[in-house]
Amino acid sequence: MNINHRQLNNLAAYLCENNYRLALAESMSAGFFSSVWSLQCDSGDYFQGGVVCFSEAVKTGLLGVPSSLIRLFSAESIEVTESMVRGLKKQIDADLYLGITGVAYQGVKPQVSDPGDVFLVIEFQQRIYHKILRVQTGNAGRVYIRAFNESLDFIEVVLQKAKEGGMKEG
């Protein structure tokens, strides 16, 4: 499994052509998404940066995710991912925000989500979009790559629907 570089480059060109800026809030992927976006040759024209919030302390401290939300839903949930994106907006000025949480591998502590559960949230043009993935593999690297490629698909769908005049939330 490889990164879909063709799709990445096409999306980058679209972001550049439309003067859209991208920012990321990454938990599970711990900067992997930002790293891949930054390697795209035109990334300096649209990629604003990202926040790696692997720990709950960074989620609550820097991004303002309420600890009660983490206790209620877990740090790896669509609700927390959405809150991360809202907090990211206060830190970085961009047009398209992408947040990711999930579980890439089985930890030693009990987890609410299963390994391979990935939660993606996009905010674009003041609308929030959710996507939940179930990646069935025992390999964390494959979970990261699949989640990244799925995020490209997700961004593409959101941009296309916005171009067409709207998309239902959820």
N, C-alpha and C positions, 0 to 999 in steps of 0.2 A: 504494500500500500504506500503510495507516494502523495505528496502535496500536489494539488491540481494547479500547477503554475500557469497554465493557459487561462483558466478562470480567474485566478488571482490577478494576472496582468490585465485582463479585460475589465475587471472591476476597478482596478487602480486607474486605468485610462478613463473610465466613466466618472470616477470620483474627481479626477483632475479636470476633465472637460466641464464638469458642473460646479467646480469650485467647492466641493464638499470636503469637509475635514472629518477624520476618523479618530476616535479615542476608545480605549479598551479598559475594562476592569476585569482582571483575571484572578481567579482563585485556583481552581483545580489545575489549570494549565500553567500557572506560575511563571508567566512571561513568554511561554512558547508561541502564542499567537502574535504577540508584539514582535518577537524576534523574526518570525516568518514575514510579517508585513514589512518590517524594516529592511529586509533583504531585497524587497522588490525595488527595481532601479529608480522609480519615480517617487518613492515613499516620502521623501522630504517635501514633496509638493502637497501632500494631503494627510499624512500620518502625524497627528499631534502628539501622541504618546499614550502611555497606559499606566495603570496602577496595579501592581501585583499585591493582592490581599489574601495571601495564602492563610494567614492566621486570623482568628476571630478578632483579635485586638486591633488589627489594621482595618478590618471591615467596620468595626464599631468606632474606632478612633478617627481614622482618616476619612472614611466614606460615610460615617454617620449612620450606619445600619443599627437599628435598635437591637440591643441584646435580647429583648423580649421576643423579637421576631425570630432570632436564631434559636432561642429556647423552644419556641412554639413549632417552628417548621424545620429546623436544623440549618447549619451553615451551608449545606448543599441542597438548595431548594430553589424553585422558581421565584418564590416570594423574596428570599434574600438576594437573589441575583437581580431582581428588579430594583430593590432598595440600593444595591451597589451602584447600579446605573444612575439612579437619581442622585446619589452622592458624588459620583464621578462628574456629573454636570456642574457641580459646584467647584470642582477642582480644575477642570480642563474645558476650554471653550472649543466646541466642535459642532458638527452638524449631525453626525451619525455616531451613536454610542452603542457599543457591544459589551455585554457582560457575560461571564461564564463561571459557573460552579459545577461541581459534580464529584464523582468518585472514580478515579482511574484504576485503583487497585484496592485489594482487601487490606485494610489496616489492622492493627492489633486491638484497637478499641472498637466497641460496637458502633455501627453506623446505621443511620436511618435509611439512607439510600444504598442501593446495591452497586458493586463495581460495574462500571460501564454506564451508569446513569449520568447524563449530562444535561445541564440546564442552560439555555441560551436566552438572552433578552436583548432586544434592540430597541432603542428609542431613536426615532427619526421623525422630523417635522411634528414634534410634540405628541407623537403617538407611540404607544408601547406595544411590542410584539413578543410573543413567547414561543419557544420551541423546546420540546423535551425529546432527548434521544436515549435509546437503549442500545448500547454498543456491546455486543456479546463477544468478548475476547478476554483472555487472561493477561493480555499484554498492555501495559500502561501507554507505551509509545504508540501502539495502534489506536488506542482510545483517543489520544491527543490528535493524531493525524486525521482520523475519521471525523472527530469533532471540528477540527479546523476546516476540512473540506465541506462539512455540513453547514458550517457558519458562512462559508462563501455562498452556498446555495441559498441560505436564509437571507443574507444581505441582498443578493440578486433579486429574490422574490419581493422583498420589502421595497427596494428601489423601483422595480417594475410596476408594482401596484401603486406606488405613490405617483409615478409618471402617468399611469392610467387614470388617476383621480381618486384613489382611496382603497383602503384595505380594512377588513374587519379586524378588530383586536382579538388577540388570543391565540 
